């Protein structure tokens, strides 16, 4: 970039334009000035460089805002943190950045949704299209980072898959990556380039639908588990299979997002008058696609919660199965939450409550059982007492013997219950000692 191309004010002060929409902000100006301001604002690590072709597409809009015809640009995702950082320098109208009392940069802010600088609506549409592309490209990077953390290469993951809907994902991935490479080299999406990927969305939709059905099946099986032992096996299967299925989902989302980026380029070049409607359509289609994934993950989340509640109460009967199941379900939920964040949907991290120690759970059970036995004996004694009173009304020695026997029956019931409860309690303490030295603590 020649120095003559850079708009400056007297004293070498550079103009910087900041244009915001609902997803991010574009920072435009002299290359050095933009990088310097982003670094001062703490946003340099999050900034994406805008392609030269995209800058040319939106160049007229930039010139209309600030009178700058040659630009270097960065895009920054709009988050709570980035918005707070920008607000320090002003978020509407014009602001300045000083250094030692001297003005270093003049900052011009524009809200794209309320833009008043555009006499020509097509300028607004072109800029909005570029910003939507940048937001989707950022989403692609975030999903890619997540897939790398789980170390699942798509070729390795799908090499044993027999289902055609999943197997096609490998070919689609190679074709889309090839198209993106050509786009970077050429700068535009030609009809030939577009023909390579125009039919890929159908394969991606089938792969996503298949993976969602598998996740739904896992959720239903887990919810239907009869006891802790069955839940333990299903939880282990869920932990093993879920990584595969969410990896397939992540790849499907990532590849479709790449197609959206190419698609918007194609519309800009071929039918710019329809770009705004197409852009809105892309945003809505992407929202619906992610909503389908979100709904299935919430269904699985609910099954995990219900299963955890069910098996926790079976600690005495299946001590090790319960502990292992709860630990596995907690790990599965953690993975689900990380995946949800990576693709930009709501994530609910459940805190799976672990079961108490076996001896504590058994002691509680015995205590409750003893209380129930004691209550039953008390009722039996009361019934016997009433029988004694009724017998007293009967004349003769026979009535006296009946009454005496009933009273003894009540006393024996109360005494027997105490002996049984005490003996069982001692047994629990001894058995609890056996478990105390094992992994269930």
Order of alpha helices (4+ residues) and beta strands (2+ residues): beta-beta-beta-alpha-beta-alpha-alpha-beta-alpha-beta-beta-alpha-alpha-alpha-alpha-alpha-alpha-alpha-alpha-alpha-alpha
